[in-house]
């Protein structure tokens, strides 16, 4: 993703690999965790979204996790909240809708909330080595949309990244 280096909201159809690492939150009874994908973990680690929404057969909200500081902002620990929504109309009546308030700008030096963990996402190889492509035409498998929502009445801008696996 050229040019995208942050997001307020990341929406994916799949979970990132290693998401439950370090979490004390249990899955609902009889639920099986979706298989996490490395490229979604890489995307989340790179963008450091404030909220990451995904989908599964059940509702799951992980403890917030912080990302390691960068050279650009050595004192900041960006915080991500991961929420996986259940399918609408599910028989278990698990949450399929989620309401929240998003402040126009996050304070990078704010105290971390109680229960926050370190990022479970494995950082990219520092040498910059790339994984082998899964497909000779990897970009034909995905749809990537970047949406910038400008709330001019509130004098703020929120960046939403939507990353969906195409279904063919």
Secondary structure by P-SEA (a helix, b strand, c coil): ccccccccbbbbcccccccccccccccccccccccccaaaaaaaaaacccbbbbcccbbbbccbbbcccccccccbbbbbbbbbbcccccccccccbbbbbbcccccccccccccccccccccccccccccccccccccccbbbbbbbbbcccccbbbbbbbbbcccc
